[in-house]
Amino acid sequence: MRAVTLLVQNCDVQDLLPLLIAALLIVLLASLASDIVAAAAGTLGPPIERFLERIGINLKLGTPSPQSTGIEAILGAEAVVSKDFEPRTGDGRYCGKVRIGGELWKAELIDTRQAPPKAGSRVVIAEIRGTTLLVNSAPNRQAY
């Protein structure tokens, strides 16, 4: 800082004028460059943002990507049978246990004409009644 002070004290105003003009030009060019970058981002931003949203990346903070939650996320989904379906006494319906999203659920087979699903097979969730999933056998039943 002292060196700058000595330099300024030993210079005439005419000597400082080119230095001031150079500093002013640098500030103006930097401002212009940032405006150009902002304008380019404004014109390219929306198409890039739409592309990223299509592949599941949402750039708008505070606006989550649309996701199904609760019942909507479960209905129509496939679950893996973890306990063989067995006939329930009284009404002839088959009941068992299925796993979906890491959770274990009680399940009941809707169509009693279908063969009861065995452990490892897949079922499709058609309805939820309380804490019981009402299911049908999936077309490709074997999970593994």
NORZI-V827143 format. One record per residue. RES is the residue in one letter. SS is DSSP state (a for helix, b for strand, c for the rest). PHI is phi in radians with two decimals (NA if undefined). NEAR is the number of other C-alpha atoms within 10 Angstrom. Layout:
# NORZI-V827143
RES:SS:PHI:NEAR
RES:SS:PHI:NEAR
This chain:
# NORZI-V827143
M:c:NA:6
R:a:-1.13:7
A:a:-1.13:8
V:a:-1.18:9
T:a:-1.08:9
L:a:-1.12:10
L:a:-1.11:12
V:a:-1.19:13
Q:a:-1.14:10
N:c:-1.52:10
C:c:-1.89:10
D:c:-1.47:10
V:a:-1.05:11
Q:a:-1.13:8
D:a:-1.27:11
L:a:-1.44:13
L:a:-0.99:11
P:a:-1.10:11
L:a:-1.16:11
L:a:-1.15:12
I:a:-1.14:11
A:a:-1.11:12
A:a:-1.12:11
L:a:-1.11:12
L:a:-1.11:12
I:a:-1.09:12
V:a:-1.10:12
L:a:-1.13:11
L:a:-1.15:11
A:a:-1.13:12
S:a:-1.13:11
L:a:-1.10:12
A:a:-1.09:12
S:a:-1.17:11
D:a:-1.15:12
I:a:-1.13:12
V:a:-1.11:10
A:a:-1.14:13
A:a:-1.14:12
A:a:-1.13:11
A:a:-1.15:12
G:a:-1.17:11
T:a:-1.44:10
L:a:-1.59:11
G:a:-1.00:12
P:a:-1.02:11
P:a:-1.11:11
I:a:-1.16:12
E:a:-1.09:14
R:a:-1.08:14
F:a:-1.08:12
L:a:-1.12:13
E:a:-1.14:14
R:a:-1.10:10
I:c:-1.67:8
G:c:1.65:11
I:c:-1.95:13
N:c:-1.87:17
L:c:-1.52:13
K:c:-1.35:10
L:c:-1.20:6
G:c:1.47:7
T:c:-2.07:8
P:c:-1.20:10
S:c:-1.11:12
P:c:-1.08:8
Q:c:-2.37:7
S:c:-1.42:9
T:c:-2.37:8
G:c:1.14:7
I:a:-1.06:10
E:a:-1.03:10
A:a:-1.32:10
I:a:-1.66:19
L:c:-1.06:16
G:c:1.50:14
A:c:-1.41:15
E:b:-1.67:23
A:b:-2.19:28
V:b:-1.80:24
V:b:-1.25:27
S:b:-1.85:19
K:b:-2.37:19
D:b:-0.84:17
F:b:-1.36:21
E:b:-2.21:16
P:b:-1.12:16
R:c:-1.54:12
T:c:-1.19:8
G:c:1.84:6
D:c:-1.96:7
G:c:1.33:10
R:c:-1.38:17
Y:b:-1.69:21
C:b:-2.22:23
G:b:-2.83:23
K:b:-2.16:20
V:b:-2.27:29
R:b:-2.07:19
I:b:-2.45:15
G:c:1.01:10
G:c:1.43:8
E:b:-1.89:8
L:b:-1.71:15
W:b:-2.18:17
K:b:-1.31:15
A:b:-2.43:26
E:b:-2.32:27
L:b:-1.36:26
I:c:-1.25:18
D:c:-1.57:14
T:c:-1.27:13
R:c:-1.38:8
Q:c:-1.32:11
A:c:-1.18:11
P:c:-1.12:20
P:c:-1.15:25
K:c:-1.81:20
A:c:-0.97:17
G:c:1.68:18
S:b:-1.51:21
R:b:-1.89:25
V:b:-2.30:28
V:b:-1.88:21
I:b:-1.44:24
A:b:-1.82:16
E:b:-2.77:17
I:b:-2.16:15
R:b:-2.20:9
G:c:1.16:6
T:c:-1.87:9
T:b:-2.02:16
L:b:-1.59:25
L:b:-1.70:20
V:b:-2.27:25
N:b:-2.22:22
S:b:-1.10:23
A:b:-1.34:18
P:b:-0.97:9
N:b:-1.79:9
R:b:-1.30:17
Q:b:-1.38:16
A:c:-1.45:14
Y:c:-2.63:7
